[in-house]
Amino acid sequence: MSLQDSLRTLPPSQKLEIVTQLWDDLAKSARLTLPEDELAEMNRRREEMLANPSIAIDADELWRRVDGD
């Protein structure tokens, strides 16, 4: 059985614990960087939102859009 198959058999609480531990380990061990074009787009969107806060949406609206409602 592969590692992936073994992980799929775990209950959600154990999967979450593993993910949390991996994320924490990544945060401690390596600085993750975005490619320059993604960083530029993120900064552009941030500046746009700061210049016009009325364009911001709340979490409910975000999920409505993601779900296609």
N, C-alpha and C positions, 0 to 999 in steps of 0.2 A: 504494500500500500504506500502510495506517495505521501509526501508531507501535506500536499494540498488536500488529498482525500482524507487524511487523518484530521486535518483542521475542520473540514466540512462536517465531520461527525460530532464535533464538540457542541455543547449547548451554548446559546448566545452569551450567557454571562462569562463563560471561559474565553470565548472568542474576543469579547470586548476587553477582557483583562490582557490578553496577548497583544491586541492592537494598541492598547494604552501603553504597555511596557515598551513595545517597539517604537511608538511615536516619541516617548520620553527619551529613549536611547538615541534616536536620531537627533533630537533636539540638543542633546548633550555632546554628541560626537562629531557632527558635521554641520557646517553652515550651508543651508540650501539656498541657492540663488536662482532667480528667474532669468530666462533668456532676455537679452536687451529689449527685443521688440515687445515682449509681454510686460516687462517692467515699465516701458514707455507708455503702453496702453493703460496700464493700471494707474499710473500717475496722471495721464490725460483725463481719465474718468473721475479721479479724485478731485482734480482741479475744477472740472466741469460741475461736479456736485457741490463743491464749496462755493463756487460762483453763483449757483442757482439751486439752493437747497430744496426748492419746491419740486424738483424732478425726482427726489428720493422717494422710494416706495418702502412700505413696511413688509415684514416677513410674510404676512398673510397674502398680500398682493404678489410677492415673489413666488410663492408656492402655487398660487392660482395660475400664474404665467407658465411656470415649469410644468404643471399638470395639464395645461392646455384648456383650462376652464374659461 
